[in-house]
Amino acid sequence: RGWTDVTHDVKIDYDLEAHPLQLKTDSAVGSDDQVFVELYTAAGNIGYILLDFSNPPQYQIAFCSYNWTPFPVTLPVEQDKVWTITKTPTALKIECNGVEVLQLRLS
């Protein structure tokens, strides 16, 4: 599969438990750019993942926390990043350029 350009406010049918989602970013730390991924089922919105390129970079996971939280590890230094978001029935994992930067247990 190749990369698909993102169109703002468009829902994409995607099974996050069957396949990890990969996103490419080229935002510099301190740019305050944000990435917003909203998660849906047939029943509606089930949450979102927000990445914030402030200094330090932070994240927010809806229904887990509504506060900005710095990543628990230092992100890779490259400005161009590939983010991999993986969901299992019990966990949400985020990698950046192959480095695990977050793992949350789901309940």
Secondary structure, 3 states (H helix, E strand, C coil): CCCCCCCCCCCCCCCCCCCCEEEEECCCCCCCCEEEEEEEECCEEEEEEEEECCCCCEEEECCCCCCCEECCCCCCCCCCEEEEEEECCCEEEEEECCEEEEEEECC
